Amino acid sequence: MGAVHTRAVRAAGGEVVAYAGRDLARAADAATRNGVARALSPEALIADPEVDVVHICTPNSQHVALARAAIAAGKHVVCEKPLAMTLHDAMGLDRAAEAAGVVTVVPFVYRYYPAVREARARIAAAGERIWLAHGHYLQDWMADSDAYNWRVEDGDSRAFADIGVHWCDLFEFISGHRISRVSARFTRLHDVRISPQGEVPVSSEDAVTMLFETDRDASGSVVISQASRGRKNRLWLELDGVEASYVFDQEDPDRLVVGMTEGTLIVPKGGETMPAAAVAPYVTTPSGHVQGYQESFTLLMGEMISAVRGHPASGMPGFSDGVRAAQITEAVVTSARRGGWCELTSTELGRIA
C-alpha cells in the first residue's frame, strides 16, 4: 500500500520526501525501489520539519500510536483502515485530530469512481427512496491453508474489518442511509493456517454473512469473503429504489447500471454521459478509456492536498468515517459472537457531508 500511496501523492502534485519503518533496512530498500530519497525511523519521520502529511500503512495494531504521535506533532494524517482496533481508540483519534485542527483521511477510495458519484447524484436528485440493498465483496487470496500474513492474528475481525467496511462505506455514501442494526455470522474455511514458523490456530473469520437495517427503514444483506476462489476484488453493490435500481461493480467500474421495469440503462463513464457538477471533477480519462483504482487513489490524494491548503472537499473520508467503520465492525463482531441482532451504539457517528 505504501507504493500505491506514493504513486497517488506524486500524481496529485505532492512530494514523497521519506519512507519510514521499524526495520530500517527494509524501509531503505522500499525507498530505493520507489525513488524516495530518505528512509527514517517512524519517530524521525514524524518529527521531520519537511513532512507535512504522515501516511500510516502499517499493520493495524500500530495505527493508534503512530497516528497519535503524528497528530501531537501537528502533522496531517492519512491512515489506512481500520483506523484503530477498537471503537474507543478510533473515537479518541478523531477527537484528537479535531482538537489539533489537522486534516485526516481514511482511504475509502471506492468513493472516487465516477460511477459511484453518478449513482449518488441520481439518487439524491430524484429523491429516490432506497428500500433494499444487497451485494458482496469477494476475494480469494486467503483460500489456501498456507495463505498467511499478519492480518490472520491482528484483531477480532479480519475479513469484515479489512474489506467489509469498504462495502458498508460505499452503501452509506451512495444512499445516504446509515446502518442501524446488524445480524452477522462469521465463517472460517481453515481453522489452522501454515505460517513461516509452522501451524497457527486461526480465530479470525474468512467470510461474513450479514443482514442489516437502516435508519431510513431499508433492509439489506451482504456476503464478505477473502476465500472465494476466482474472485480477486469483486465489490458488487445494488441499491433498489422505488423507481429504479443502481448497480456498481468494482471489477467493471467504468459504468453504472440503472435498472427499470421497461429496460436497463448502461451509463458509461464520461464527461458527456455523467455531466453533473457533482460527478464531472472525478472523470479523469476520456470516454472509452478505463479509469481505475489508482486514479481513484490519486483523486483522493488531490482532495487531501487541497484540504491541507484550506479547501476541503465534500465527501472526502476522514477519521470520522474511520470511526463509523469501527462502529459497524464492533456491532458485527458482537452479533457474530452472541448471535442475533446488534444495535449500533449511535447512528449519528460518521455522517457524511
Residue pairs with C-beta under 8 A, 6 or more apart in sequence:
1 57
1 80
2 19
2 30
2 34
2 55
2 57
3 30
3 33
3 34
4 294
4 297
5 55
5 57
5 78
5 297
5 301
6 16
6 34
6 36
7 294
7 297
7 298
8 294
8 297
8 298
8 300
8 301
9 15
9 16
9 55
9 301
10 16
11 294
11 298
11 301
12 298
12 299
12 301
12 302
12 304
12 305
13 302
13 305
14 53
14 301
14 305
16 34
16 36
17 36
17 37
17 38
17 48
17 50
17 51
18 31
18 36
18 37
18 38
18 39
18 40
18 45
18 48
18 50
18 51
19 27
19 28
19 30
19 31
19 34
19 36
19 38
19 39
19 40
19 45
20 27
20 39
20 40
20 41
20 42
20 44
20 45
21 27
21 30
21 39
21 41
21 42
22 41
22 42
24 39
24 40
24 41
27 39
27 40
28 39
30 36
30 39
31 37
31 38
31 39
40 48
42 66
42 69
43 69
45 51
45 54
46 54
46 66
46 69
46 70
46 73
46 75
47 73
51 75
52 75
52 76
52 308
53 75
53 76
53 77
53 78
53 103
53 304
53 308
54 66
54 70
54 75
54 76
54 77
54 78
55 77
55 78
55 79
56 62
56 63
56 66
56 67
56 70
56 77
56 78
56 79
56 80
57 80
58 66
58 80
59 150
59 151
59 154
60 82
60 85
60 151
60 154
60 155
60 161
61 85
61 154
61 155
63 79
63 80
63 82
63 83
63 84
63 85
64 84
64 85
64 89
64 92
64 93
66 79
67 77
67 79
67 83
67 93
67 97
68 93
68 96
70 77
71 77
71 93
71 96
71 97
71 100
71 102
72 96
72 100
74 100
74 102
75 102
76 102
76 103
76 104
76 304
76 308
77 97
77 102
77 103
77 104
77 105
77 319
78 104
78 105
78 106
78 107
78 301
78 304
79 93
79 104
79 105
79 106
79 319
79 322
80 106
80 107
81 106
81 107
81 108
81 161
81 165
81 166
81 322
81 325
82 90
82 155
82 161
82 162
82 165
82 322
82 325
82 326
82 329
83 90
83 93
83 94
83 106
83 319
83 322
83 323
83 325
83 326
84 90
84 92
84 93
84 322
84 326
85 155
85 156
86 326
86 330
87 323
87 326
87 327
87 329
87 330
87 345
90 319
90 322
90 323
90 325
90 326
90 327
91 323
91 326
91 349
93 319
93 322
94 104
94 318
94 319
94 320
94 322
94 323
97 104
97 318
97 319
103 304
103 307
103 308
103 312
103 318
104 318
104 319
104 322
105 300
105 304
105 316
105 317
105 318
106 317
106 318
106 319
106 321
106 322
106 325
107 297
107 300
107 317
108 165
108 166
108 169
108 170
108 173
108 317
108 321
108 325
109 293
109 296
109 297
109 300
110 116
110 166
110 169
110 170
110 235
110 250
110 296
111 117
111 169
111 170
111 173
111 296
111 300
111 315
111 317
112 282
112 295
112 296
112 297
112 299
112 300
113 248
113 250
113 253
113 282
113 291
113 296
114 254
114 269
114 274
114 279
114 282
114 283
114 291
115 248
115 253
115 254
115 255
115 256
115 267
115 269
115 274
116 170
116 173
116 174
116 248
117 274
117 276
117 278
117 279
117 282
118 256
118 267
118 274
118 276
118 279
119 174
119 239
119 246
119 248
119 256
120 173
120 174
120 278
121 276
121 278
121 279
122 128
122 244
122 246
122 258
123 130
123 174
123 175
123 176
123 239
123 241
123 246
124 176
125 276
126 241
126 243
126 244
128 241
128 242
128 243
128 244
129 216
129 241
129 242
130 175
130 177
130 216
130 218
130 239
130 240
130 241
131 217
131 218
131 219
131 240
131 241
131 242
132 218
132 219
132 220
132 239
132 240
133 171
133 175
133 177
133 214
133 218
133 219
133 220
133 221
133 222
133 237
133 238
133 239
133 240
134 220
134 221
134 222
134 238
134 240
135 167
135 171
135 222
135 223
135 235
135 236
135 237
135 238
136 167
136 222
136 223
136 224
136 225
136 234
136 235
136 236
137 163
137 164
137 166
137 167
137 222
137 223
137 224
137 225
137 234
137 235
137 236
138 223
138 224
138 225
138 228
138 231
138 234
139 163
139 225
139 226
139 227
139 228
139 231
139 232
139 233
139 234
140 226
140 227
140 228
140 229
140 230
140 231
140 232
141 147
141 226
142 159
142 189
142 206
142 226
142 227
143 189
143 227
143 228
143 229
145 190
145 192
145 193
145 194
146 193
146 194
147 193
148 193
148 194
148 195
148 196
148 200
151 158
151 162
151 204
152 158
152 193
152 195
152 200
152 202
152 204
153 200
153 203
153 204
154 204
155 161
155 204
156 204
156 333
157 164
157 186
157 204
157 205
157 208
157 329
157 332
157 333
158 204
158 205
158 206
158 226
159 204
159 205
159 206
159 207
159 208
159 224
159 225
159 226
160 184
160 205
160 208
160 210
160 224
160 329
160 332
160 333
161 329
162 226
163 224
163 226
163 235
164 208
164 210
164 222
164 224
164 329
164 332
165 325
165 328
165 329
166 235
167 222
167 224
167 235
167 237
168 179
168 222
168 325
168 328
169 317
169 321
169 324
169 325
170 235
170 237
170 248
171 177
171 179
171 220
171 222
171 237
171 239
172 178
172 179
172 324
172 352
173 315
173 352
174 237
174 239
174 246
174 248
175 214
175 218
175 239
176 216
176 352
177 214
177 215
177 216
177 218
178 214
178 215
178 216
178 344
178 347
178 351
179 212
179 213
179 214
179 328
179 344
179 347
180 212
180 213
180 214
180 215
180 343
180 344
180 347
181 212
181 213
181 331
181 341
181 342
181 343
181 344
182 210
182 211
182 212
182 328
182 331
182 332
182 335
182 341
182 342
182 344
183 210
183 211
183 212
183 335
183 340
183 341
183 342
184 208
184 209
184 210
184 211
184 331
184 332
184 333
184 335
184 336
184 342
185 208
185 209
185 210
185 336
186 205
186 207
186 208
186 336
187 205
187 206
187 207
187 208
187 209
188 202
188 204
188 205
188 206
188 207
189 206
189 207
189 227
190 202
190 206
190 227
191 201
191 202
192 199
192 200
192 201
192 202
193 199
193 200
193 202
194 200
205 336
206 225
206 226
206 227
207 223
207 224
207 225
207 226
207 227
207 228
208 222
208 223
208 224
208 225
208 332
208 336
209 221
209 222
209 223
209 224
210 221
210 222
210 223
210 224
210 332
211 219
211 220
211 221
212 219
212 220
212 221
212 222
213 219
213 220
214 220
215 347
225 231
232 251
233 250
233 251
234 249
234 250
234 251
235 248
235 249
235 250
235 251
236 247
236 248
236 249
236 250
237 247
237 248
238 245
238 246
238 247
239 245
239 246
239 247
243 260
244 258
244 259
244 260
245 258
245 259
245 260
246 256
246 257
246 258
246 259
247 256
247 257
247 258
247 259
248 256
248 257
249 257
253 269
253 291
253 292
254 268
254 269
254 290
254 291
255 266
255 267
255 268
255 269
256 266
256 267
257 264
257 265
257 266
257 267
258 264
258 265
258 266
258 267
259 265
267 273
267 274
268 287
268 288
269 283
269 285
269 287
269 291
270 283
270 286
270 287
270 288
271 280
271 283
271 287
272 287
273 287
274 280
274 283
282 299
283 291
284 291
284 295
284 298
284 299
285 291
285 295
300 316
300 317
303 312
303 313
303 316
304 316
306 312
306 313
307 313
307 316
314 353
315 352
315 353
320 349
320 350
320 351
321 350
321 352
323 349
323 350
324 349
324 350
325 350
327 344
327 345
327 346
327 349
327 350
328 344
330 345
331 342
331 343
331 344
331 345
332 342
334 342
335 341
335 342
